[in-house]
Amino acid sequence: MFKSPLYCVRIIFFLCAAFYISGVSAAVTDLPQAPIYLWSEKPLVSPDREVVKDQRVYFVDNPSIKPFWPDPAIANGTASVIFPGGGYVCLAIDHEGDALARWLTARGVAAFVVRYRMQEYGFPAPLLDGQRAVRLVRKNAKNWGLDPNKIGVIGFSAGGHLAASVATRSDFVVDKADPLLSISARPDFAVLGYPVITLEGENAHAGSRKSLLGDNPSQVLVHENSLQYQVKAGVPPVFMFHGVGDQAVPVANSTAFFNEVLKYNKQSELHLYQSTGHGVGMVQGQGSISTWTQALEAWMKQNGWLK
């Protein structure tokens, strides 16, 4: 039977469309869906003590990243490595982790929520986990459809201390035999929500200091982990937000850090809100501070991390 040229064109179009769609599905399927252990070259700690209670993760023995992928139609190559807070005692894995990851993927950004080691290991384990998380994402960027020059870190409270540590101490080295040491751990941007910054003086968060550094840390160790002193040339652009009346982590933590960042990076922003609360994360109904994601979205668009 004779078929018109228009009929043939339609058949070819639908065949090509079907092939394209199946190809995209295969590509998405190829992306890892399960958590990825950060230190895969080492044997897993057993028994693994990790437990989840009331949307908090405790006792991380085998640190990992949990990937969240955007729809390929809107993926823009940007990635964010997320550190939930919890005073280095636990991880607020939902409203400071997974919920933010879903918000990011809806805007085309791949997200990786980190379960990092805490008080059971102390310093420098969290920093090493944070560095490794960035290195692991950057190492796999090409295979995962990401831009290795658009990898940021996001952290809240003590997770903000970790994110700021990675941003300012990306060259910190313990093990020179680390197989990923040659890959840069420096993030391309950092987002810090009501972060713990200083571990000394009246504005220190005593709980985070004890969990990270122990009961009687040396003054040198406390000073080195007070991150306003770690800011230097090359610090990435930073977005920060904090409640002026935060009763857990004083707002002076953010202002001290931001004043140092401004000496080197004018792409940065600090947003202060009329709030006494702490641990807001993605929780709505907390007043104006719950609009922080709107400011973040505008900042990311202005700097090319969102379309």
C-alpha positions as YAML, in Angstrom:
chain: A
units: angstrom
residues:
- id: 1
  name: MET
  ca: [0.00, 0.00, 0.00]
- id: 2
  name: PHE
  ca: [1.30, 3.44, -0.91]
- id: 3
  name: LYS
  ca: [2.05, 5.70, 2.06]
- id: 4
  name: SER
  ca: [2.27, 9.47, 1.70]
- id: 5
  name: PRO
  ca: [5.56, 11.25, 2.42]
- id: 6
  name: LEU
  ca: [3.85, 13.01, 5.35]
- id: 7
  name: TYR
  ca: [2.88, 9.63, 6.86]
- id: 8
  name: CYS
  ca: [6.50, 8.45, 6.61]
- id: 9
  name: VAL
  ca: [7.79, 11.61, 8.22]
- id: 10
  name: ARG
  ca: [5.40, 11.10, 11.13]
- id: 11
  name: ILE
  ca: [6.52, 7.49, 11.59]
- id: 12
  name: ILE
  ca: [10.18, 8.54, 11.63]
- id: 13
  name: PHE
  ca: [9.39, 11.31, 14.12]
- id: 14
  name: PHE
  ca: [7.62, 8.99, 16.55]
- id: 15
  name: LEU
  ca: [10.36, 6.37, 16.26]
- id: 16
  name: CYS
  ca: [13.02, 8.98, 16.99]
- id: 17
  name: ALA
  ca: [10.99, 10.34, 19.90]
- id: 18
  name: ALA
  ca: [10.60, 6.85, 21.36]
- id: 19
  name: PHE
  ca: [14.34, 6.24, 21.00]
- id: 20
  name: TYR
  ca: [15.17, 9.56, 22.63]
- id: 21
  name: ILE
  ca: [12.85, 8.97, 25.58]
- id: 22
  name: SER
  ca: [14.19, 5.46, 26.16]
- id: 23
  name: GLY
  ca: [17.74, 6.82, 26.01]
- id: 24
  name: VAL
  ca: [16.98, 9.45, 28.65]
- id: 25
  name: SER
  ca: [15.39, 6.82, 30.89]
- id: 26
  name: ALA
  ca: [18.46, 4.65, 30.58]
- id: 27
  name: ALA
  ca: [20.70, 7.58, 31.46]
- id: 28
  name: VAL
  ca: [18.63, 8.38, 34.56]
- id: 29
  name: THR
  ca: [18.57, 4.72, 35.56]
- id: 30
  name: ASP
  ca: [22.35, 4.62, 35.31]
- id: 31
  name: LEU
  ca: [22.70, 7.27, 38.01]
- id: 32
  name: PRO
  ca: [23.26, 5.83, 41.50]
- id: 33
  name: GLN
  ca: [20.12, 5.80, 43.62]
- id: 34
  name: ALA
  ca: [21.32, 4.16, 46.82]
- id: 35
  name: PRO
  ca: [23.58, 5.87, 49.39]
- id: 36
  name: ILE
  ca: [27.26, 5.85, 48.44]
- id: 37
  name: TYR
  ca: [29.84, 5.18, 51.14]
- id: 38
  name: LEU
  ca: [32.46, 7.89, 51.30]
- id: 39
  name: TRP
  ca: [35.40, 5.65, 52.14]
- id: 40
  name: SER
  ca: [34.72, 2.69, 49.86]
- id: 41
  name: GLU
  ca: [38.38, 1.68, 49.81]
- id: 42
  name: LYS
  ca: [38.13, 0.88, 53.53]
- id: 43
  name: PRO
  ca: [36.15, -1.97, 55.15]
- id: 44
  name: LEU
  ca: [32.82, -0.96, 56.64]
- id: 45
  name: VAL
  ca: [32.64, -0.59, 60.42]
- id: 46
  name: SER
  ca: [30.73, -3.50, 61.88]
- id: 47
  name: PRO
  ca: [28.46, -3.58, 63.72]
- id: 48
  name: ASP
  ca: [27.07, -0.35, 62.30]
- id: 49
  name: ARG
  ca: [25.53, 1.56, 65.22]
- id: 50
  name: GLU
  ca: [23.56, 4.06, 63.12]
- id: 51
  name: VAL
  ca: [19.98, 4.60, 64.26]
- id: 52
  name: VAL
  ca: [17.22, 7.00, 63.15]
- id: 53
  name: LYS
  ca: [14.91, 8.38, 65.82]
- id: 54
  name: ASP
  ca: [12.44, 11.27, 65.51]
- id: 55
  name: GLN
  ca: [13.88, 12.21, 62.11]
- id: 56
  name: ARG
  ca: [17.37, 12.42, 63.60]
- id: 57
  name: VAL
  ca: [20.32, 10.22, 62.67]
- id: 58
  name: TYR
  ca: [22.65, 9.11, 65.48]
- id: 59
  name: PHE
  ca: [25.93, 7.15, 65.67]
- id: 60
  name: VAL
  ca: [27.23, 7.39, 62.11]
- id: 61
  name: ASP
  ca: [29.99, 4.81, 61.71]
- id: 62
  name: ASN
  ca: [29.96, 4.49, 57.91]
- id: 63
  name: PRO
  ca: [29.62, 7.98, 56.42]
- id: 64
  name: SER
  ca: [27.81, 8.26, 53.11]
- id: 65
  name: ILE
  ca: [26.09, 10.54, 50.63]
- id: 66
  name: LYS
  ca: [22.48, 10.03, 49.57]
- id: 67
  name: PRO
  ca: [21.93, 11.27, 45.98]
- id: 68
  name: PHE
  ca: [18.90, 13.19, 44.76]
- id: 69
  name: TRP
  ca: [18.62, 13.77, 41.00]
- id: 70
  name: PRO
  ca: [16.68, 16.44, 39.11]
- id: 71
  name: ASP
  ca: [14.54, 15.69, 36.10]
- id: 72
  name: PRO
  ca: [16.91, 15.54, 33.08]
- id: 73
  name: ALA
  ca: [14.73, 18.12, 31.31]
- id: 74
  name: ILE
  ca: [15.69, 20.80, 33.88]
- id: 75
  name: ALA
  ca: [19.08, 19.55, 35.15]
- id: 76
  name: ASN
  ca: [21.62, 22.38, 34.94]
- id: 77
  name: GLY
  ca: [24.84, 20.65, 36.06]
- id: 78
  name: THR
  ca: [25.00, 22.31, 39.48]
- id: 79
  name: ALA
  ca: [25.37, 20.09, 42.55]
- id: 80
  name: SER
  ca: [25.06, 20.75, 46.28]
- id: 81
  name: VAL
  ca: [26.54, 18.70, 49.10]
- id: 82
  name: ILE
  ca: [24.31, 19.08, 52.17]
- id: 83
  name: PHE
  ca: [25.38, 18.80, 55.82]
- id: 84
  name: PRO
  ca: [22.42, 18.67, 58.23]
- id: 85
  name: GLY
  ca: [22.97, 20.12, 61.68]
- id: 86
  name: GLY
  ca: [22.61, 18.63, 65.14]
- id: 87
  name: GLY
  ca: [25.47, 19.85, 67.32]
- id: 88
  name: TYR
  ca: [27.79, 17.07, 66.10]
- id: 89
  name: VAL
  ca: [25.54, 14.75, 68.14]
- id: 90
  name: CYS
  ca: [22.89, 13.91, 65.55]
- id: 91
  name: LEU
  ca: [21.76, 14.91, 62.06]
- id: 92
  name: ALA
  ca: [18.43, 16.68, 61.40]
- id: 93
  name: ILE
  ca: [18.19, 14.58, 58.28]
- id: 94
  name: ASP
  ca: [14.71, 15.63, 57.15]
- id: 95
  name: HIS
  ca: [14.14, 19.40, 57.35]
- id: 96
  name: GLU
  ca: [17.87, 20.22, 57.02]
- id: 97
  name: GLY
  ca: [18.65, 17.44, 54.55]
- id: 98
  name: ASP
  ca: [16.20, 15.52, 52.40]
- id: 99
  name: ALA
  ca: [13.58, 18.29, 52.23]
- id: 100
  name: LEU
  ca: [16.16, 20.78, 50.98]
- id: 101
  name: ALA
  ca: [17.47, 18.20, 48.50]
- id: 102
  name: ARG
  ca: [13.99, 17.88, 47.00]
- id: 103
  name: TRP
  ca: [13.69, 21.68, 46.78]
- id: 104
  name: LEU
  ca: [17.00, 21.82, 44.91]
- id: 105
  name: THR
  ca: [16.18, 19.04, 42.46]
- id: 106
  name: ALA
  ca: [12.93, 20.80, 41.57]
- id: 107
  name: ARG
  ca: [15.18, 23.63, 40.36]
- id: 108
  name: GLY
  ca: [17.57, 21.45, 38.37]
- id: 109
  name: VAL
  ca: [20.28, 21.02, 41.02]
- id: 110
  name: ALA
  ca: [21.58, 17.58, 41.99]
- id: 111
  name: ALA
  ca: [21.84, 17.17, 45.76]
- id: 112
  name: PHE
  ca: [23.79, 14.87, 48.05]
- id: 113
  name: VAL
  ca: [22.81, 14.61, 51.72]
- id: 114
  name: VAL
  ca: [25.77, 13.61, 53.86]
- id: 115
  name: ARG
  ca: [25.74, 11.35, 56.87]
- id: 116
  name: TYR
  ca: [29.03, 12.36, 58.49]
- id: 117
  name: ARG
  ca: [30.79, 11.11, 61.59]
- id: 118
  name: MET
  ca: [30.20, 13.06, 64.78]
- id: 119
  name: GLN
  ca: [31.02, 13.02, 68.50]
- id: 120
  name: GLU
  ca: [31.86, 9.32, 68.54]
- id: 121
  name: TYR
  ca: [34.91, 10.14, 66.39]
- id: 122
  name: GLY
  ca: [35.53, 13.85, 66.96]
- id: 123
  name: PHE
  ca: [37.82, 16.12, 65.01]
- id: 124
  name: PRO
  ca: [39.02, 15.77, 62.28]
- id: 125
  name: ALA
  ca: [36.61, 13.00, 61.18]
- id: 126
  name: PRO
  ca: [33.72, 15.33, 60.20]
- id: 127
  name: LEU
  ca: [36.02, 17.60, 58.18]
- id: 128
  name: LEU
  ca: [37.57, 14.61, 56.41]
- id: 129
  name: ASP
  ca: [34.09, 13.30, 55.57]
- id: 130
  name: GLY
  ca: [33.08, 16.73, 54.26]
- id: 131
  name: GLN
  ca: [36.16, 16.99, 52.06]
- id: 132
  name: ARG
  ca: [35.68, 13.44, 50.78]
- id: 133
  name: ALA
  ca: [32.02, 14.14, 49.91]
- id: 134
  name: VAL
  ca: [33.01, 17.09, 47.70]
- id: 135
  name: ARG
  ca: [35.87, 15.14, 46.13]
- id: 136
  name: LEU
  ca: [33.65, 12.16, 45.41]
- id: 137
  name: VAL
  ca: [31.02, 14.28, 43.66]
- id: 138
  name: ARG
  ca: [33.69, 16.12, 41.67]
- id: 139
  name: LYS
  ca: [35.40, 12.85, 40.72]
- id: 140
  name: ASN
  ca: [32.14, 11.51, 39.27]
- id: 141
  name: ALA
  ca: [30.87, 14.79, 37.85]
- id: 142
  name: LYS
  ca: [31.32, 13.87, 34.19]
- id: 143
  name: ASN
  ca: [29.64, 10.47, 34.54]
- id: 144
  name: TRP
  ca: [26.79, 12.01, 36.53]
- id: 145
  name: GLY
  ca: [26.16, 14.89, 34.12]
- id: 146
  name: LEU
  ca: [27.48, 17.53, 36.54]
- id: 147
  name: ASP
  ca: [29.75, 20.53, 36.09]
- id: 148
  name: PRO
  ca: [32.86, 19.99, 38.26]
- id: 149
  name: ASN
  ca: [33.09, 23.78, 38.64]
- id: 150
  name: LYS
  ca: [29.56, 24.14, 40.05]
- id: 151
  name: ILE
  ca: [29.71, 22.06, 43.21]
- id: 152
  name: GLY
  ca: [28.63, 23.80, 46.40]
- id: 153
  name: VAL
  ca: [28.21, 22.95, 50.06]
- id: 154
  name: ILE
  ca: [25.20, 23.72, 52.25]
- id: 155
  name: GLY
  ca: [25.13, 23.37, 56.02]
- id: 156
  name: PHE
  ca: [23.00, 24.30, 59.01]
- id: 157
  name: SER
  ca: [24.07, 25.00, 62.59]
- id: 158
  name: ALA
  ca: [26.88, 22.50, 63.35]
- id: 159
  name: GLY
  ca: [26.48, 21.33, 59.75]
- id: 160
  name: GLY
  ca: [27.13, 24.96, 58.85]
- id: 161
  name: HIS
  ca: [30.36, 24.74, 60.84]
- id: 162
  name: LEU
  ca: [31.29, 21.70, 58.76]
- id: 163
  name: ALA
  ca: [30.33, 23.37, 55.47]
- id: 164
  name: ALA
  ca: [32.34, 26.47, 56.44]
- id: 165
  name: SER
  ca: [35.25, 24.25, 57.46]
- id: 166
  name: VAL
  ca: [35.27, 22.61, 54.04]
- id: 167
  name: ALA
  ca: [35.02, 26.03, 52.37]
- id: 168
  name: THR
  ca: [37.95, 27.47, 54.33]
- id: 169
  name: ARG
  ca: [40.07, 24.37, 55.07]
- id: 170
  name: SER
  ca: [39.75, 22.37, 51.86]
- id: 171
  name: ASP
  ca: [43.53, 21.88, 51.88]
- id: 172
  name: PHE
  ca: [43.54, 20.23, 55.34]
- id: 173
  name: VAL
  ca: [45.41, 16.91, 55.06]
- id: 174
  name: VAL
  ca: [45.80, 13.98, 57.43]
- id: 175
  name: ASP
  ca: [46.39, 11.01, 55.15]
- id: 176
  name: LYS
  ca: [48.70, 11.73, 52.22]
- id: 177
  name: ALA
  ca: [47.86, 8.29, 50.82]
- id: 178
  name: ASP
  ca: [44.19, 9.24, 50.31]
- id: 179
  name: PRO
  ca: [43.42, 8.06, 46.73]
- id: 180
  name: LEU
  ca: [41.25, 11.13, 46.08]
- id: 181
  name: LEU
  ca: [43.69, 13.67, 47.53]
- id: 182
  name: SER
  ca: [44.58, 15.04, 44.10]
- id: 183
  name: ILE
  ca: [40.95, 16.09, 43.51]
- id: 184
  name: SER
  ca: [40.09, 19.53, 44.86]
- id: 185
  name: ALA
  ca: [37.81, 19.59, 47.90]
- id: 186
  name: ARG
  ca: [37.21, 23.33, 47.56]
- id: 187
  name: PRO
  ca: [33.50, 24.02, 46.95]
- id: 188
  name: ASP
  ca: [32.53, 26.57, 44.32]
- id: 189
  name: PHE
  ca: [30.01, 28.18, 46.67]
- id: 190
  name: ALA
  ca: [28.84, 27.76, 50.26]
- id: 191
  name: VAL
  ca: [25.42, 28.24, 51.85]
- id: 192
  name: LEU
  ca: [25.44, 28.56, 55.64]
- id: 193
  name: GLY
  ca: [22.24, 28.61, 57.69]
- id: 194
  name: TYR
  ca: [22.55, 29.92, 61.29]
- id: 195
  name: PRO
  ca: [26.03, 28.34, 61.38]
- id: 196
  name: VAL
  ca: [28.24, 27.59, 64.33]
- id: 197
  name: ILE
  ca: [31.42, 29.50, 63.45]
- id: 198
  name: THR
  ca: [33.37, 30.25, 66.59]
- id: 199
  name: LEU
  ca: [34.25, 27.74, 69.30]
- id: 200
  name: GLU
  ca: [35.85, 30.30, 71.61]
- id: 201
  name: GLY
  ca: [34.60, 33.24, 73.60]
- id: 202
  name: GLU
  ca: [31.11, 34.27, 74.64]
- id: 203
  name: ASN
  ca: [29.54, 33.49, 71.25]
- id: 204
  name: ALA
  ca: [30.78, 29.91, 71.11]
- id: 205
  name: HIS
  ca: [28.33, 27.04, 70.91]
- id: 206
  name: ALA
  ca: [29.62, 25.00, 73.84]
- id: 207
  name: GLY
  ca: [27.77, 21.84, 72.87]
- id: 208
  name: SER
  ca: [29.27, 21.69, 69.38]
- id: 209
  name: ARG
  ca: [32.73, 22.43, 70.78]
- id: 210
  name: LYS
  ca: [32.48, 19.58, 73.29]
- id: 211
  name: SER
  ca: [31.11, 17.11, 70.74]
- id: 212
  name: LEU
  ca: [33.74, 17.98, 68.14]
- id: 213
  name: LEU
  ca: [36.82, 18.63, 70.29]
- id: 214
  name: GLY
  ca: [36.16, 16.84, 73.58]
- id: 215
  name: ASP
  ca: [36.00, 18.05, 77.16]
- id: 216
  name: ASN
  ca: [39.41, 19.71, 77.42]
- id: 217
  name: PRO
  ca: [40.67, 20.72, 73.97]
- id: 218
  name: SER
  ca: [43.84, 22.72, 73.61]
- id: 219
  name: GLN
  ca: [43.47, 26.43, 72.95]
- id: 220
  name: VAL
  ca: [45.26, 25.92, 69.64]
- id: 221
  name: LEU
  ca: [42.68, 23.36, 68.50]
- id: 222
  name: VAL
  ca: [39.79, 25.61, 69.59]
- id: 223
  name: HIS
  ca: [41.31, 28.57, 67.74]
- id: 224
  name: GLU
  ca: [41.90, 26.57, 64.56]
- id: 225
  name: ASN
  ca: [38.27, 25.44, 64.54]
- id: 226
  name: SER
  ca: [36.96, 28.96, 65.09]
- id: 227
  name: LEU
  ca: [36.43, 29.57, 61.42]
- id: 228
  name: GLN
  ca: [36.49, 33.36, 61.30]
- id: 229
  name: TYR
  ca: [40.26, 32.87, 61.58]
- id: 230
  name: GLN
  ca: [40.40, 30.45, 58.66]
- id: 231
  name: VAL
  ca: [39.01, 32.77, 55.98]
- id: 232
  name: LYS
  ca: [41.65, 33.67, 53.40]
- id: 233
  name: ALA
  ca: [42.09, 34.56, 49.75]
- id: 234
  name: GLY
  ca: [40.31, 32.05, 47.53]
- id: 235
  name: VAL
  ca: [37.30, 31.62, 49.82]
- id: 236
  name: PRO
  ca: [34.30, 30.77, 47.61]
- id: 237
  name: PRO
  ca: [31.18, 32.94, 47.39]
- id: 238
  name: VAL
  ca: [29.10, 32.53, 50.55]
- id: 239
  name: PHE
  ca: [25.36, 32.92, 51.19]
- id: 240
  name: MET
  ca: [24.42, 33.14, 54.86]
- id: 241
  name: PHE
  ca: [21.22, 33.59, 56.84]
- id: 242
  name: HIS
  ca: [20.56, 33.84, 60.59]
- id: 243
  name: GLY
  ca: [17.94, 35.01, 63.07]
- id: 244
  name: VAL
  ca: [19.09, 38.10, 64.96]
- id: 245
  name: GLY
  ca: [17.71, 36.72, 68.21]
- id: 246
  name: ASP
  ca: [18.82, 33.10, 67.73]
- id: 247
  name: GLN
  ca: [18.96, 31.71, 71.26]
- id: 248
  name: ALA
  ca: [21.10, 28.68, 70.45]
- id: 249
  name: VAL
  ca: [23.82, 30.07, 68.17]
- id: 250
  name: PRO
  ca: [24.32, 33.84, 68.50]
- id: 251
  name: VAL
  ca: [24.06, 35.83, 65.29]
- id: 252
  name: ALA
  ca: [27.57, 37.15, 65.96]
- id: 253
  name: ASN
  ca: [28.81, 33.83, 64.56]
- id: 254
  name: SER
  ca: [27.53, 34.79, 61.12]
- id: 255
  name: THR
  ca: [28.52, 38.45, 61.23]
- id: 256
  name: ALA
  ca: [32.09, 37.64, 62.30]
- id: 257
  name: PHE
  ca: [32.52, 35.13, 59.48]
- id: 258
  name: PHE
  ca: [30.84, 37.31, 56.87]
- id: 259
  name: ASN
  ca: [33.02, 40.32, 57.71]
- id: 260
  name: GLU
  ca: [36.09, 38.21, 56.97]
- id: 261
  name: VAL
  ca: [34.60, 36.76, 53.75]
- id: 262
  name: LEU
  ca: [33.91, 40.28, 52.44]
- id: 263
  name: LYS
  ca: [37.62, 41.02, 52.46]
- id: 264
  name: TYR
  ca: [38.09, 38.47, 49.68]
- id: 265
  name: ASN
  ca: [34.77, 37.73, 47.98]
- id: 266
  name: LYS
  ca: [32.17, 40.34, 47.06]
- id: 267
  name: GLN
  ca: [29.78, 37.78, 45.50]
- id: 268
  name: SER
  ca: [28.61, 36.93, 49.01]
- id: 269
  name: GLU
  ca: [25.41, 37.79, 50.88]
- id: 270
  name: LEU
  ca: [24.26, 37.77, 54.51]
- id: 271
  name: HIS
  ca: [20.54, 37.81, 55.35]
- id: 272
  name: LEU
  ca: [19.44, 38.59, 58.91]
- id: 273
  name: TYR
  ca: [15.87, 37.95, 60.00]
- id: 274
  name: GLN
  ca: [13.71, 39.05, 62.91]
- id: 275
  name: SER
  ca: [13.71, 35.64, 64.55]
- id: 276
  name: THR
  ca: [14.64, 34.06, 67.85]
- id: 277
  name: GLY
  ca: [14.38, 30.53, 66.50]
- id: 278
  name: HIS
  ca: [17.06, 28.05, 65.58]
- id: 279
  name: GLY
  ca: [17.00, 24.96, 63.39]
- id: 280
  name: VAL
  ca: [14.51, 26.39, 60.89]
- id: 281
  name: GLY
  ca: [15.72, 24.49, 57.85]
- id: 282
  name: MET
  ca: [12.86, 23.98, 55.42]
- id: 283
  name: VAL
  ca: [10.13, 24.36, 58.09]
- id: 284
  name: GLN
  ca: [7.51, 26.89, 57.03]
- id: 285
  name: GLY
  ca: [5.47, 29.26, 59.19]
- id: 286
  name: GLN
  ca: [8.44, 30.58, 61.19]
- id: 287
  name: GLY
  ca: [7.98, 34.18, 60.09]
- id: 288
  name: SER
  ca: [10.14, 36.00, 57.56]
- id: 289
  name: ILE
  ca: [13.08, 33.65, 58.12]
- id: 290
  name: SER
  ca: [11.09, 30.92, 56.35]
- id: 291
  name: THR
  ca: [11.53, 32.93, 53.13]
- id: 292
  name: TRP
  ca: [15.28, 32.38, 53.09]
- id: 293
  name: THR
  ca: [15.03, 29.96, 50.17]
- id: 294
  name: GLN
  ca: [13.60, 32.76, 48.00]
- id: 295
  name: ALA
  ca: [16.70, 34.84, 48.66]
- id: 296
  name: LEU
  ca: [18.90, 31.81, 48.03]
- id: 297
  name: GLU
  ca: [17.22, 31.12, 44.70]
- id: 298
  name: ALA
  ca: [17.77, 34.72, 43.56]
- id: 299
  name: TRP
  ca: [21.44, 34.58, 44.62]
- id: 300
  name: MET
  ca: [22.05, 31.30, 42.83]
- id: 301
  name: LYS
  ca: [20.44, 32.65, 39.65]
- id: 302
  name: GLN
  ca: [22.49, 35.84, 39.78]
- id: 303
  name: ASN
  ca: [25.71, 33.84, 40.03]
- id: 304
  name: GLY
  ca: [24.89, 31.26, 37.37]
- id: 305
  name: TRP
  ca: [24.16, 28.20, 39.50]
- id: 306
  name: LEU
  ca: [20.48, 28.28, 38.54]
- id: 307
  name: LYS
  ca: [18.98, 29.10, 35.17]
...
